[in-house]
Structures are given as structure tokens and as C-alpha cells.
């Protein structure tokens, strides 16, 4: 069975982007917005625990998830075709 690389990449991008967006808003609702730098903020430029940062996290998550998902599906298809 082979994976559709494009569909898998889009799915991973949406899941990571929306997940990061929702977790950011969960933290904002519970603790309020913050200007302190988080670990994710050190990796994703513009990300922070505020409204604009959640949108940047969504964008970075979409891109990063799509790239990671495409690489994973591509490698999976290569390894699955060898067996």
C-alpha cells in the first residue's frame, strides 16, 4: 500500500497548524497573553503567546507539517516498495 504524498502532506500540515493554534489559544485563555519567549517561539519566528503569535504558529505549523508529512510519505513509499 502506498501513501498519497500530497494528501498526507496537506493532512499533516493542517493537523500541526491547527493544533498549535488551538494550544496557543488554550494557554491564552487560561493564563492570558504573554511576551515571554517559549521554546516553540525560538524555532518559529514570530510565534508567541498572543493573538498574532497564534496566527504565525498556524502558518509555520502548516508549512512545517506539510514538509514533514511529505518527507515521511515519500520515505514510506520507498521503503514499502522494497518489500
C-alpha positions as CSV (number, residue, x, y, z in Angstrom):
1,X,0.0,0.0,0.0
2,X,1.4,3.4,-1.0
3,X,0.6,6.7,0.6
4,X,-0.6,9.7,-1.5
5,X,2.3,12.1,-0.7
6,X,0.3,15.3,-1.4
7,X,-2.7,14.3,0.7
8,X,-0.6,13.1,3.6
9,X,1.4,16.4,3.5
10,X,-1.7,18.5,3.5
11,X,-3.2,16.5,6.3
12,X,-0.1,16.7,8.5
13,X,0.2,20.5,7.8
14,X,-3.4,21.1,8.8
15,X,-3.1,19.0,11.9
16,X,0.1,20.6,13.1
17,X,-1.0,24.1,12.2
18,X,-4.5,23.9,13.9
19,X,-3.1,22.0,16.8
20,X,-0.5,24.7,17.5
21,X,-3.1,27.4,17.0
22,X,-5.6,25.8,19.4
23,X,-3.0,25.1,22.1
24,X,-1.8,28.7,21.9
25,X,-5.4,29.9,22.4
26,X,-5.9,27.4,25.2
27,X,-2.9,28.9,27.1
28,X,-4.0,32.4,26.3
29,X,-7.5,31.7,27.8
30,X,-6.1,30.1,30.9
31,X,-3.0,32.3,31.7
32,X,-3.5,35.4,29.5
33,X,-1.3,36.7,26.7
34,X,2.5,36.8,27.5
35,X,5.5,38.3,25.9
36,X,8.0,35.7,27.3
37,X,9.7,33.6,24.7
38,X,8.7,30.0,24.5
39,X,10.7,27.1,23.1
40,X,8.5,27.0,20.1
41,X,9.0,30.7,19.7
42,X,12.7,30.2,19.4
43,X,12.1,27.8,16.5
44,X,9.2,29.5,14.7
45,X,9.9,33.2,14.1
46,X,7.0,35.5,15.2
47,X,5.3,32.9,17.4
48,X,4.3,33.9,20.8
49,X,1.5,33.6,23.4
50,X,-0.6,36.3,21.9
51,X,-3.2,36.6,19.1
52,X,-0.7,37.5,16.3
53,X,1.6,34.8,17.5
54,X,-1.1,32.2,17.3
55,X,-1.6,33.1,13.6
56,X,2.1,32.8,13.0
57,X,2.1,29.5,14.7
58,X,-0.7,28.4,12.4
59,X,1.3,29.4,9.3
60,X,4.5,27.9,10.5
61,X,2.7,24.7,11.5
62,X,1.1,24.4,8.1
63,X,4.4,24.7,6.3
64,X,6.4,22.6,8.7
65,X,3.8,19.9,9.0
66,X,3.4,19.7,5.2
67,X,7.1,19.4,4.6
68,X,7.5,16.8,7.3
69,X,4.5,14.8,6.1
70,X,5.7,14.9,2.5
71,X,9.1,13.6,3.6
72,X,7.6,10.9,5.7
73,X,5.2,9.7,3.0
74,X,7.9,9.7,0.4
75,X,10.2,7.6,2.5
76,X,7.4,5.3,3.5
77,X,6.6,4.7,-0.2
78,X,10.3,4.0,-1.0
79,X,10.6,1.5,1.9
80,X,7.2,-0.1,1.2
81,X,8.1,-0.7,-2.5
82,X,11.3,-2.6,-1.5
83,X,9.4,-5.3,0.5
